[in-house]
Every structure is written in C-alpha cells, then in structure tokens.
Amino acid sequence: MPSIWKLRSEEEVPSSLSVLAAELGITDLLAEILWHRGFKTRNEMDFFLSPGLRNLCKPTEVPGTEEAAKVLVEGLTQGKKFAVWGDYDVDGITSTALVKSFLESRGFECAHHLPNRIEEGYGLNIPHLKKLSDEGINLLLTVDCGITNNAEIAAANEMGMTVVVSDHHLPSDELPPAAAICNPRITSMNGKTYDCPCDALAGVGVAFMLMAQMNRLLPGDPVDLRQYLDFVALGTIADVVELQGHNRILVKNGLLLLKEAKRPGLAALKVVSGYDMFAAIGAGQVGFGLAPRINASGRMGDPDKALDLLLAADMETARPIAKELDTLNSERRAEEDRILKEALAQAEEQSRPPHNRAGLVLFSPDWHPGIIGIVASRVVEKYYRPTIMLCEDEGVIKGSARSIREFHIHEALTGMSELFTNFGGHKLAAGMSFPSANFKALRERFDTAVIKVVGTEPLKPTLKVDKELPLENIDYVLLKELELMQPFGMGNPEPVFTTPPVEILERRPMGKEHVKLTISDINKTRRMPAKAWRLAEKLGSELIGKKMRFAFSPKIDKFNGIPTIELTIRDFTRKLK
C-alpha cells in the first residue's frame, strides 16, 4: 500500500553539528541522521555508535530477578530436579538453549519441555505439567511464557512444584501464584514499584539476565556469559522487539559471535541459509534467513529439532538437522503461499462494501496454526488494517493477530477477554484461543474496537524518511557509515531516503513479484540499479522513460563477489514535488 512520506524530524539542525561530527569522526550526514532520531549530544551519539557491554543494565534492575535467582539457586543446591519450559518460537527456543547450556556448564542437569504448537498451543498446560511432575521434576522455570498462566501455575503448585516465571510479555492485572517472577514489564509487585531501564528485553534477554544473576550466586567458579550472546541476538532479532538501548547492546555483541560461528549448530544454520559459515551477518539476514528456519521447526510441529540444532556438539550432528530445518522451511513457505492467497481473497471482500470492516477477521478451519501469524503480517502490509487470522481444531478456534502502529491490539483484546480461553501479546501482535461459539461476537466486537480508535476511513501507513538524497551523493563512504547504525529493526529502522525526480531507464522482472530497475538523475549524470520487492505489478514496463520519485535504502550488493551499490525501493510516487 502506498505510504504517506513524512520526515523523521522537521527540526532545523544546529550549526554546531559539524563540530560534533568532527569530534566523533563521522560525516555531517550521519550526525544529521542521528540528531533527527533523537541523539542530540556527543555522549548520546557515542553510546549509540559504540554499544559496549559495560553499558548494559544490571540483572538486578529487571523486576523480580534477584528473588527469582535466589529461589532457583536454593532449589538447585538442595538437589531439586529441574526443568525449563520454553515456547516454540525462536525467542523461546533460544531461551531454553541458553538456560540448558548455562546450567550444564555449572554442573546441573536441566530437563526441558517445548510445547507442540499444534497439540498444546502457547504457554503452560496442565497435562504436560503433570507429566513433568510424574518424572520427578519439582523445580520449574518458564522462559518467554508463563506470565498469564495463573491457573496452570496454581495446578503446578498443587503438584508440589516450585515455579519461577521468566517472561517479557505484558502481565495481566493479577500475577500468577509463582514462587518468583521476573519480567521487565512489571511496574509493581509484592508492594514494590519498578521502573525498569530495559523493559523492552525479549524473552531470551530476560533469561540471560536471570542466568547472569544466578552465575553470581551459584557455588563454584562463574562462567563467562558472553559466550551465550549469539543465542540472545538470534532470539531478540526474531522476536521483533526494539533494537534500541540494552537490546542494541546485546544484539550488536551477539552478531559478532554469530560471525565467528564457533557454535556448530549456528554455523550449519548459516550455511543452509545461503551464507558463508564465517560471514558477518546483520539483523536482516538473521530475521529473514536464520530465524525462519528455527521457527519452521516449531511452526510445523516439533520445536525440539531446532533446540537439538542449537545444542549440537559438532558439525556432523548439526549439518543433517540444519538441512531438515531448511526442508521444513520450504514446506512452510509453500503452505504460507496457499494460505496467503485465501486470506487476501477474504480480506478484499471484507474491506469493500457492503462490509467495509476496519478490523479484519479471517477464518478457515484448515489453515495451519503455525503459519497464520506470518500471513496476518502480510495482510496488514497490504491493507493496513488490524487483522486476526483464525483456524479451528476440535471445536477450539486458535488465532494470531497483527496490528498497525495506531492500534494497540493487546489492549483491544483485553477489553473482550471474556470471549477467550487464552490470550496474550503486546501492542502489535497477539495470540488467542476460544470456543467456536464466540466467533461471531469476536468479529463484531473487534471491528467496533478498531473503529473506536482509528475511525471508519481506512488509514494510510506513514513511511518515515530521513532526508532527500540525490543519487550523486550515494557512495561507499555513506554505506560504510550507515553500517555503524546496525543492527536495524524495530526501534532502530534502517535509514530511508527519498530521491529528487529521477527517470526509469530499464526494467527487468525478478520472478513473479519482484522487479529490478535502472534509474538515473534527470541530467543522466548518475545511473543506479534498484530492486523493488513485491512491486512488479505496480512498477510495470509502461513506466520506462517516466519521471518519478522513490523512497529507498541504499545497499552494497556482493553478488558474484563484486561489491556494487544498489537501492532497495521502499515506495514510489508519480508526484515530482
């Protein structure tokens, strides 16, 4: 959907910015980009450009971490049989891998349970808690889940388990009856108020902080926790949390470990994702290459395959698992294409008269529960409306929701929580399950909730741009400097620039959906290649010779081993002013 282009900031930059840029050893352009993003002082810019681990928040600053670590250390040293319960996505699987690796390095056995997405759904469930109890587990840590599992944790207590919750999802009004809870989103607990400086941590980030605190309390020599930052980077990027502040520190340092590829499982994963084993990779390559293959394991049914890969002791073990995950990911993509086609047809019908729904609720009983969340994101991308996608299993409807920045989907679902058996999430994404009898009520109430916030007229997405940049100013110096802003992601978007009017000289299709252009400035003094993903229909051959303006991000393409500068097209307009 075409966007409204809006400058990230319209403030006039101070004349002193050149001096600041010189002191930091950066160009005026990079200093201007940072200034418009809210980094106004030398210290703020320096902190952003050099995110060292020394600036990471203390584990005890995460609400409940101190108490949670004490409970776990006490239980472990008393000889209690321990297990970690994770989630089936990348964040939950990396959290589980981190906890198991750390505790085993400190000499403690660690069982685990990762739910089967199709059979169990998200979070804790009583049948598998009972199974763990029967196996003698009496000390349980949840990672990336548990904060809304009040009934299940109460049942675990009755089984004689000591439960500690480690999570980053939004808590409900009543916290679960666990022995201890650590969650950066908690603002008050046990009579204490909190203002967490790292409240945007992913689940694996919270687990890392908890293990860091346990590392200080456990008997014996502590281990170097920096060795687990590759897990932290992978889970944090995959969970699409803000890559600012403390997340930026964790991810930036974790990506350095991913480059070294010392962990066999991640080395094999890089190779099947199409990267050299020792290649430096950014958040984009993790998000679109590594993470989907880890996710495919949980989405298609068995997350333990992905955990086995992360914990593989050698390449001989890792390679066949990585290939299996790659195959699963191909199957997932084929299923995703099928579901997307059906979902877009429903979305088209609901978004036009007589329905004109502001909030889309799409349903088919045979859609795969592990894939509907990905497809919901694609529907939002096209229609820019909050979207819930639903499937059915034995009379229970399961759903994934994705939203737009103007609509807080977790708040909306909280307002109709009596419809759900289970639900959870955050501002832009959520999941739920409910009896099929509540389907009609959900569709109507969701549409009403969206209209109340955004109105009846469809909104247009806003594309924030950093500044206009003529083609002649795009060079390797600029690209090298923009790399200092990595990793890009939510909270730290990749810089987007706009061209002045340019002319399309050539057009070449890439597959069915994508297109490669050659554009030049009006005077024909600079030509540049540009790739437009999923825009082949809108950028047809009739535009050759036409003048347009583009919103773009510049890249260095290393295809065939020869680095060349190209533009990734984000949006376009025929308006020349």
C-alpha positions as CSV (number, residue, x, y, z in Angstrom):
1,M,0.0,0.0,0.0
2,P,1.4,3.5,-0.9
3,S,2.5,5.4,2.1
4,I,2.5,9.0,3.3
5,W,6.1,10.2,3.3
6,K,7.0,12.1,6.4
7,L,10.3,13.5,7.5
8,R,11.5,11.8,10.7
9,S,12.0,15.2,12.2
10,E,11.5,18.7,10.8
11,E,13.6,20.4,13.4
12,E,16.4,22.6,12.0
13,V,19.8,21.1,12.8
14,P,22.1,23.3,14.9
15,S,25.1,25.0,13.2
16,S,27.3,23.3,15.8
17,L,26.5,19.8,14.4
18,S,29.6,19.9,12.1
19,V,31.8,20.3,15.2
20,L,30.1,17.4,16.9
21,A,30.5,15.2,13.8
22,A,34.2,16.1,13.6
23,E,34.7,15.2,17.3
24,L,33.1,11.8,16.7
25,G,34.9,11.2,13.4
26,I,31.8,10.9,11.4
27,T,30.3,12.8,8.4
28,D,27.9,15.6,8.8
29,L,25.2,13.5,7.1
30,L,25.5,10.7,9.7
31,A,25.4,13.3,12.5
32,E,22.3,14.8,11.0
33,I,20.6,11.4,10.7
34,L,21.3,10.6,14.4
35,W,20.3,14.1,15.5
36,H,16.9,13.8,13.8
37,R,16.5,10.4,15.6
38,G,16.8,12.0,19.0
39,F,20.5,11.7,19.7
40,K,21.3,15.3,20.5
41,T,24.6,15.2,22.4
42,R,28.0,13.8,21.8
43,N,27.5,11.2,24.6
44,E,24.2,10.0,23.2
45,M,25.6,9.6,19.7
46,D,28.7,7.9,21.1
47,F,26.7,5.5,23.2
48,F,24.6,4.6,20.1
49,L,27.6,4.1,17.8
50,S,29.6,2.2,20.4
51,P,27.2,0.0,22.3
52,G,29.6,-1.8,24.7
53,L,28.6,-4.4,27.2
54,R,29.9,-2.2,30.0
55,N,26.7,-0.1,29.5
56,L,24.3,-3.0,29.9
57,C,21.8,-2.7,32.7
58,K,22.4,-4.8,35.8
59,P,20.5,-8.1,36.2
60,T,19.0,-6.9,39.5
61,E,17.4,-3.9,37.7
62,V,15.0,-6.3,36.0
63,P,11.9,-6.6,38.3
64,G,12.0,-9.8,40.3
65,T,15.3,-11.2,39.0
66,E,17.1,-11.1,42.4
67,E,14.3,-13.1,44.1
68,A,13.9,-15.5,41.1
69,A,17.7,-16.2,41.1
70,K,17.6,-16.9,44.9
71,V,14.7,-19.4,44.6
72,L,16.3,-21.2,41.7
73,V,19.8,-21.4,43.3
74,E,18.3,-22.6,46.6
75,G,16.3,-25.3,44.8
76,L,19.3,-26.5,42.7
77,T,21.7,-26.6,45.6
78,Q,19.1,-28.6,47.6
79,G,19.1,-31.2,44.8
80,K,15.7,-30.5,43.4
81,K,15.1,-31.9,39.9
82,F,15.0,-29.0,37.5
83,A,13.3,-28.3,34.1
84,V,12.9,-25.3,31.9
85,W,9.6,-24.8,30.0
86,G,10.0,-22.6,26.9
87,D,8.0,-21.5,23.9
88,Y,8.0,-23.0,20.4
89,D,9.2,-19.8,18.6
90,V,12.8,-18.6,18.2
91,D,12.7,-16.5,21.3
92,G,11.5,-19.4,23.4
93,I,13.9,-22.0,21.8
94,T,17.0,-19.8,22.2
95,S,15.9,-19.0,25.8
96,T,15.7,-22.7,26.5
97,A,19.1,-23.4,24.8
98,L,20.7,-20.6,26.9
99,V,19.4,-21.9,30.2
100,K,20.3,-25.6,29.5
101,S,23.8,-24.6,28.3
102,F,24.5,-22.4,31.2
103,L,23.2,-24.7,33.9
104,E,25.0,-27.7,32.4
105,S,28.2,-25.6,32.3
106,R,27.7,-25.0,36.1
107,G,27.3,-28.7,36.7
108,F,23.5,-29.0,37.0
109,E,21.2,-31.3,35.0
110,C,18.4,-29.5,33.1
111,A,15.4,-31.2,31.6
112,H,13.1,-29.2,29.3
113,H,9.7,-29.0,27.6
114,L,8.9,-27.1,24.4
115,P,5.2,-27.3,23.6
116,N,4.0,-28.8,20.3
117,R,2.3,-25.7,18.8
118,I,-0.5,-27.8,17.1
119,E,-1.3,-30.1,20.0
120,E,-0.6,-27.9,23.0
121,G,-0.7,-24.2,21.9
122,Y,1.2,-21.4,23.7
123,G,2.2,-21.4,27.3
124,L,1.9,-23.9,30.1
125,N,-0.7,-26.7,30.1
126,I,-1.7,-29.0,32.9
127,P,-1.3,-32.4,31.2
128,H,2.3,-31.8,30.4
129,L,2.9,-30.2,33.8
130,K,1.6,-33.5,35.3
131,K,3.9,-35.5,33.0
132,L,6.9,-33.5,34.3
133,S,5.7,-34.0,37.9
134,D,5.5,-37.7,37.3
135,E,9.1,-37.6,36.1
136,G,10.1,-36.1,39.4
137,I,10.5,-32.5,38.3
138,N,9.9,-30.3,41.3
139,L,11.7,-27.1,40.3
140,L,10.4,-25.4,37.1
141,L,11.5,-22.3,35.2
142,T,9.4,-20.8,32.4
143,V,11.1,-18.7,29.7
144,D,9.3,-16.5,27.3
145,C,6.0,-17.6,28.7
146,G,4.0,-18.1,31.9
147,I,3.1,-14.6,32.9
148,T,-0.6,-15.2,32.2
149,N,-0.8,-18.9,33.1
150,N,-2.3,-18.4,36.6
151,A,-4.5,-21.5,36.6
152,E,-1.7,-23.7,35.3
153,I,0.8,-22.5,37.8
154,A,-1.7,-22.9,40.6
155,A,-2.1,-26.5,39.5
156,A,1.7,-27.0,39.4
157,N,1.9,-25.7,43.0
158,E,-0.6,-28.4,44.0
159,M,1.6,-31.0,42.3
160,G,4.5,-29.9,44.6
161,M,6.4,-27.9,42.1
162,T,8.3,-24.7,42.8
163,V,7.6,-22.5,39.8
164,V,9.7,-19.4,38.7
165,V,8.3,-17.4,35.8
166,S,10.7,-15.6,33.5
167,D,8.8,-13.7,30.8
168,H,8.7,-10.5,28.8
169,H,5.0,-10.4,27.8
170,L,2.6,-8.0,29.3
171,P,1.2,-9.2,32.6
172,S,-2.5,-9.2,33.4
173,D,-4.0,-7.4,36.4
174,E,-3.4,-10.5,38.6
175,L,0.1,-12.0,38.6
176,P,0.4,-15.8,38.7
177,P,1.0,-17.6,42.0
178,A,4.6,-18.5,41.3
179,A,7.4,-18.7,43.9
180,A,9.1,-15.8,42.0
181,I,8.5,-13.8,38.8
182,C,11.0,-11.8,36.7
183,N,9.6,-9.7,34.0
184,P,10.8,-6.2,32.8
185,R,7.3,-5.1,32.1
186,I,6.1,-5.4,35.7
187,T,5.6,-2.0,37.3
188,S,4.6,-3.2,40.8
189,M,4.9,-6.5,42.7
190,N,4.9,-7.5,46.3
191,G,4.5,-4.0,47.5
192,K,7.4,-2.7,45.4
193,T,7.3,-0.4,42.4
194,Y,9.7,-0.7,39.5
195,D,10.9,1.5,36.6
196,C,13.0,-1.0,34.6
197,P,15.6,0.6,32.3
198,C,15.5,-2.4,30.0
199,D,11.8,-3.0,29.7
200,A,11.9,-3.9,26.0
201,L,14.0,-7.1,26.5
202,A,13.0,-10.2,24.6
203,G,12.3,-13.4,26.5
204,V,15.9,-14.5,25.8
205,G,17.2,-11.2,27.1
206,V,15.3,-11.8,30.4
207,A,16.6,-15.3,30.6
208,F,20.2,-14.0,30.1
209,M,19.8,-11.5,32.9
210,L,18.4,-14.2,35.2
211,M,21.3,-16.6,34.4
212,A,23.8,-13.7,35.0
213,Q,22.4,-13.2,38.5
214,M,22.4,-17.0,39.1
215,N,26.0,-17.1,37.9
216,R,26.9,-14.9,40.9
217,L,25.0,-16.9,43.4
218,L,25.8,-20.5,42.5
219,P,28.7,-22.2,44.3
220,G,31.8,-22.7,42.3
221,D,33.5,-20.6,39.6
222,P,31.3,-18.4,37.4
223,V,31.4,-18.9,33.7
224,D,31.7,-16.2,31.0
225,L,28.2,-15.4,29.9
226,R,29.3,-13.6,26.8
227,Q,29.5,-17.0,25.1
228,Y,25.7,-17.1,25.0
229,L,25.2,-13.7,23.3
230,D,24.7,-15.4,19.9
231,F,21.6,-17.1,21.4
232,V,20.5,-13.7,22.7
233,A,21.0,-11.9,19.4
234,L,19.1,-14.6,17.4
235,G,16.1,-14.7,19.8
236,T,15.9,-10.9,20.2
237,I,16.0,-10.1,16.5
238,A,13.4,-12.9,15.7
239,D,11.0,-11.5,18.3
240,V,10.9,-8.1,16.7
241,V,11.5,-6.1,19.9
242,E,13.0,-2.7,19.8
243,L,16.7,-2.7,18.8
244,Q,17.5,0.3,21.0
245,G,19.3,0.8,24.2
246,H,20.1,-2.5,26.0
247,N,18.7,-4.7,23.2
248,R,21.0,-3.0,20.8
249,I,24.0,-3.7,23.1
250,L,23.0,-7.4,23.4
251,V,22.4,-7.8,19.6
252,K,25.4,-5.9,18.4
253,N,27.7,-8.1,20.5
254,G,25.8,-11.2,19.8
255,L,26.2,-10.7,16.0
256,L,29.9,-10.7,16.4
257,L,29.7,-14.2,17.9
258,L,27.4,-15.3,15.0
259,K,30.2,-14.1,12.6
260,E,32.7,-16.3,14.4
261,A,30.4,-19.4,14.1
262,K,32.0,-21.2,17.0
263,R,28.7,-22.9,17.8
264,P,28.3,-25.8,15.3
265,G,24.5,-25.5,15.1
266,L,24.6,-21.9,14.2
267,A,27.4,-22.4,11.7
268,A,25.4,-25.1,9.9
269,L,22.3,-22.9,10.0
270,K,24.2,-20.1,8.3
271,V,25.3,-22.4,5.6
272,V,21.8,-23.8,4.8
273,S,20.5,-20.2,4.8
274,G,22.9,-19.4,2.0
275,Y,25.6,-17.6,3.9
276,D,29.3,-18.3,4.3
277,M,30.0,-20.0,7.6
278,F,32.2,-17.1,8.8
279,A,30.3,-14.3,7.1
280,A,29.4,-11.2,9.1
281,I,25.6,-11.0,9.1
282,G,23.2,-8.3,10.2
283,A,19.8,-8.3,11.8
284,G,18.2,-8.6,8.3
285,Q,20.0,-11.8,7.5
286,V,19.1,-13.2,10.9
287,G,15.5,-12.2,10.6
288,F,15.0,-13.4,7.0
289,G,17.5,-16.3,6.9
290,L,18.3,-17.9,10.2
291,A,15.2,-17.2,12.2
292,P,12.6,-18.6,9.8
293,R,14.4,-22.0,9.7
294,I,14.4,-22.1,13.5
295,N,10.8,-21.1,13.6
296,A,9.8,-23.6,10.9
297,S,10.6,-26.4,13.5
298,G,8.0,-25.0,16.0
299,R,5.5,-23.8,13.4
300,M,5.4,-27.2,11.6
301,G,5.1,-29.1,14.9
302,D,8.3,-30.1,16.7
303,P,10.5,-27.3,18.2
304,D,12.9,-29.9,19.7
305,K,14.6,-30.3,16.3
306,A,15.6,-26.6,16.5
307,L,16.8,-27.0,20.1
308,D,18.8,-30.0,19.1
309,L,20.5,-27.9,16.4
310,L,21.4,-25.1,18.8
311,L,22.9,-27.5,21.3
312,A,24.7,-29.7,18.7
313,A,28.2,-30.6,19.9
314,D,29.8,-30.9,16.4
315,M,29.2,-30.3,12.7
316,E,28.5,-33.9,12.0
317,T,25.5,-33.7,14.3
318,A,24.5,-30.2,13.2
319,R,24.5,-30.5,9.4
320,P,21.7,-33.0,8.9
321,I,19.4,-31.2,11.4
322,A,20.1,-27.9,9.7
323,K,19.2,-29.5,6.3
324,E,16.0,-30.9,7.9
325,L,15.0,-27.4,9.1
326,D,15.7,-26.0,5.7
327,T,13.3,-28.5,4.2
328,L,10.7,-27.7,6.8
329,N,11.1,-24.0,6.0
330,S,10.5,-24.7,2.3
331,E,7.3,-26.6,3.2
332,R,6.3,-23.8,5.5
333,R,6.7,-21.3,2.6
334,A,4.6,-23.3,0.3
335,E,1.8,-23.6,2.9
336,E,2.2,-19.9,3.6
337,D,1.6,-19.1,-0.1
338,R,-1.6,-21.1,-0.2
339,I,-3.0,-19.6,3.0
340,L,-2.0,-16.1,1.9
341,K,-3.9,-16.4,-1.4
342,E,-7.1,-17.5,0.5
343,A,-6.6,-14.8,3.2
344,L,-6.2,-12.0,0.7
345,A,-9.4,-13.0,-1.0
346,Q,-11.3,-12.8,2.3
347,A,-9.6,-9.5,3.2
348,E,-10.6,-8.0,-0.2
349,E,-14.2,-9.0,0.4
350,Q,-14.3,-7.6,4.0
351,S,-12.6,-4.3,3.1
352,R,-15.1,-3.2,0.5
353,P,-18.9,-2.6,0.5
354,P,-21.1,-3.8,2.0
355,H,-18.8,-4.9,4.8
356,N,-16.2,-2.1,4.9
357,R,-14.6,-3.6,8.0
358,A,-11.9,-1.6,9.8
359,G,-10.7,-4.7,11.6
360,L,-10.3,-7.8,9.5
361,V,-11.1,-11.2,11.0
362,L,-10.2,-14.0,8.5
363,F,-11.0,-17.7,9.1
364,S,-10.6,-21.1,7.6
365,P,-10.7,-24.3,9.7
366,D,-7.8,-25.9,7.8
367,W,-5.3,-23.1,8.0
368,H,-2.1,-24.1,9.7
369,P,-1.9,-22.6,13.3
370,G,1.9,-22.2,13.0
371,I,1.7,-20.1,9.8
372,I,-1.3,-17.8,10.3
373,G,0.7,-15.2,12.2
374,I,3.1,-14.7,9.3
375,V,0.3,-14.4,6.9
376,A,-1.5,-11.9,9.1
377,S,1.5,-9.7,8.9
378,R,1.4,-9.9,5.0
379,V,-2.3,-8.9,5.1
380,V,-1.6,-5.9,7.3
381,E,1.2,-4.9,5.0
382,K,-1.2,-4.8,2.0
383,Y,-4.4,-3.4,3.6
384,Y,-3.0,-1.6,6.6
385,R,-5.8,-2.7,8.9
386,P,-5.6,-4.7,12.2
387,T,-6.0,-8.3,11.3
388,I,-6.9,-11.5,13.2
389,M,-6.4,-14.8,11.4
390,L,-8.1,-17.9,12.8
391,C,-8.2,-21.7,12.3
392,E,-10.0,-24.4,14.1
393,D,-9.1,-27.6,15.9
394,E,-11.7,-29.9,17.5
395,G,-14.2,-27.0,18.2
396,V,-11.5,-24.7,19.5
397,I,-10.6,-21.7,17.4
398,K,-7.0,-20.5,17.5
399,G,-5.8,-17.2,16.2
400,S,-2.9,-14.8,15.6
401,A,-3.4,-11.1,15.4
402,R,-1.2,-8.4,13.9
403,S,-1.8,-4.7,14.1
404,I,-0.8,-1.2,12.8
405,R,1.1,1.4,14.9
406,E,-2.1,3.4,15.6
407,F,-3.9,0.5,17.3
408,H,-2.8,-1.4,20.5
409,I,-4.1,-4.9,19.8
410,H,-3.4,-6.3,23.3
411,E,-5.4,-3.5,24.9
412,A,-8.3,-4.2,22.5
413,L,-8.3,-7.9,23.2
414,T,-8.2,-7.2,26.9
415,G,-11.5,-5.3,26.5
416,M,-13.1,-8.5,25.3
417,S,-11.1,-11.0,27.3
418,E,-14.2,-12.9,28.4
419,L,-14.5,-14.3,24.9
420,F,-11.2,-16.1,25.2
421,T,-10.0,-19.3,26.8
422,N,-6.4,-17.9,26.5
423,F,-4.9,-14.8,25.0
424,G,-1.7,-12.8,25.3
425,G,0.6,-10.5,23.4
426,H,1.7,-6.9,23.1
427,K,0.9,-3.7,21.1
428,L,1.4,-5.0,17.6
429,A,0.9,-8.8,17.9
430,A,-1.2,-11.2,19.9
431,G,-2.5,-14.8,20.0
432,M,-5.7,-16.2,21.4
433,S,-7.9,-19.3,21.6
434,F,-11.7,-19.5,22.2
435,P,-14.8,-21.7,21.7
436,S,-16.1,-21.6,18.2
437,A,-19.4,-20.3,19.6
438,N,-17.7,-16.9,20.2
439,F,-16.6,-16.4,16.7
440,K,-19.3,-14.0,15.6
441,A,-19.1,-11.9,18.7
442,L,-15.3,-11.6,18.2
443,R,-15.7,-10.4,14.6
444,E,-18.2,-7.7,15.5
445,R,-16.5,-6.5,18.7
446,F,-13.1,-6.4,17.1
447,D,-14.4,-4.3,14.2
448,T,-16.1,-2.0,16.7
449,A,-12.9,-1.7,18.8
450,V,-10.9,-0.7,15.7
451,I,-13.4,1.9,14.6
452,K,-13.5,3.4,18.0
453,V,-9.7,4.1,17.8
454,V,-9.0,4.7,14.2
455,G,-12.4,5.6,12.7
456,T,-14.2,4.2,9.7
457,E,-12.0,5.5,7.0
458,P,-9.0,3.3,6.2
459,L,-5.7,4.7,7.3
460,K,-2.6,5.0,5.1
461,P,0.7,3.8,6.5
462,T,3.3,6.5,7.2
463,L,6.8,6.0,5.9
464,K,9.3,8.0,7.9
465,V,12.2,9.2,5.8
466,D,15.5,10.6,7.0
467,K,16.0,13.2,4.2
468,E,16.2,13.7,0.4
469,L,19.4,12.3,-1.1
470,P,20.4,12.9,-4.7
471,L,21.9,9.9,-6.5
472,E,25.3,11.7,-6.8
473,N,25.7,11.7,-3.0
474,I,25.3,7.9,-2.6
475,D,28.8,6.4,-2.4
476,Y,30.8,3.7,-0.4
477,V,31.7,6.3,2.3
478,L,27.9,6.7,3.1
479,L,27.3,3.0,3.0
480,K,30.2,2.3,5.3
481,E,28.9,4.9,7.8
482,L,25.4,3.6,7.7
483,E,26.8,0.2,8.8
484,L,27.7,1.9,12.1
485,M,23.9,2.2,12.8
486,Q,23.4,-1.6,12.5
487,P,21.6,-3.6,13.7
488,F,18.4,-2.3,12.1
489,G,15.0,-3.4,13.3
490,M,12.0,-2.2,15.3
491,G,13.0,1.0,17.2
492,N,16.1,1.5,15.0
493,P,14.8,1.4,11.4
494,E,17.1,1.3,8.5
495,P,17.6,4.8,7.1
496,V,15.2,5.7,4.3
497,F,15.9,8.5,1.9
498,T,14.0,10.0,-1.0
499,T,15.2,10.8,-4.5
500,P,14.5,14.1,-6.3
501,P,12.8,13.4,-9.6
502,V,14.6,10.5,-11.4
503,E,14.0,8.7,-14.7
504,I,13.4,5.0,-15.1
505,L,15.8,3.8,-17.9
506,E,15.4,0.0,-17.6
507,R,13.1,-2.6,-16.1
508,R,13.7,-6.3,-15.6
509,P,11.4,-8.7,-13.8
510,M,12.8,-11.0,-11.0
511,G,10.5,-13.9,-10.6
512,K,6.7,-13.1,-10.5
513,E,6.6,-10.5,-7.8
514,H,9.9,-8.6,-7.9
515,V,11.5,-6.2,-10.4
516,K,14.9,-4.6,-11.0
517,L,15.2,-1.1,-12.3
518,T,17.9,1.2,-13.6
519,I,17.2,4.8,-12.7
520,S,19.1,8.0,-13.4
521,D,19.0,11.6,-12.3
522,I,17.4,14.0,-14.8
523,N,20.7,15.1,-16.3
524,K,21.8,11.4,-16.9
525,T,25.0,12.0,-14.9
526,R,24.4,9.1,-12.5
527,R,22.8,5.8,-13.1
528,M,22.0,3.3,-10.3
529,P,20.4,-0.2,-10.1
530,A,17.4,-0.5,-7.8
531,K,15.4,-3.6,-6.6
532,A,11.7,-3.4,-5.8
533,W,10.4,-6.4,-3.8
534,R,6.7,-7.4,-4.4
535,L,6.2,-4.3,-6.6
536,A,6.3,-5.9,-10.0
537,E,2.6,-5.3,-10.7
538,K,2.8,-1.6,-9.7
539,L,6.0,-0.8,-11.5
540,G,5.2,-2.0,-15.0
541,S,7.2,-1.6,-18.2
542,E,5.0,1.3,-19.2
543,L,6.9,3.4,-16.7
544,I,10.2,3.2,-18.7
545,G,11.2,6.7,-19.6
546,K,8.9,8.2,-17.0
547,K,10.0,10.6,-14.2
548,M,9.2,9.5,-10.6
549,R,10.4,9.8,-7.1
550,F,11.4,6.9,-4.9
551,A,11.8,6.2,-1.2
552,F,14.8,3.9,-0.8
553,S,17.5,2.4,1.4
554,P,21.0,2.1,-0.2
555,K,22.8,-1.2,0.0
556,I,26.1,-2.9,-1.0
557,D,25.3,-5.9,-3.2
558,K,28.0,-8.5,-3.2
559,F,26.5,-10.8,-5.8
560,N,29.3,-12.6,-7.7
561,G,31.8,-11.3,-5.2
562,I,31.9,-7.9,-6.7
563,P,30.5,-5.2,-4.4
564,T,28.2,-2.7,-6.1
565,I,25.8,-0.1,-4.7
566,E,22.1,-0.6,-5.4
567,L,18.9,0.8,-4.0
568,T,16.2,-1.1,-2.2
569,I,12.9,0.6,-3.2
570,R,10.5,1.1,-0.3
571,D,7.9,3.2,-2.0
572,F,7.3,5.4,-5.1
573,T,5.2,8.3,-6.3
574,R,4.5,10.0,-9.6
575,K,4.3,13.3,-7.8
576,L,7.5,15.2,-8.6
577,K,7.3,17.7,-5.7
